[in-house]
């Protein structure tokens, strides 16, 4: 986008903001980006054994992963 001197459309921009927020929370909960990335690439029980990283393609999937990280933060793993 920068090299073409164009702006992100609203939907893409909002999705990017959600992903940045997710990684900030993941860093906070897991203590490091490598630890969070490791979790992101393994099946997560709370997500129906789906791999969290694979859900990041859509804003809704990103929200589901964020909700799971929040559950982990507060110890609600069931």
Secondary structure, 3 states (H helix, E strand, C coil): CCCCCCCCCHHHHHHHHHHHHHHHHHHHHHCCHHHHHHHHCCEEHHHCCEEHHHHHHCHHHHHHHHHHHHHHHCCCCC
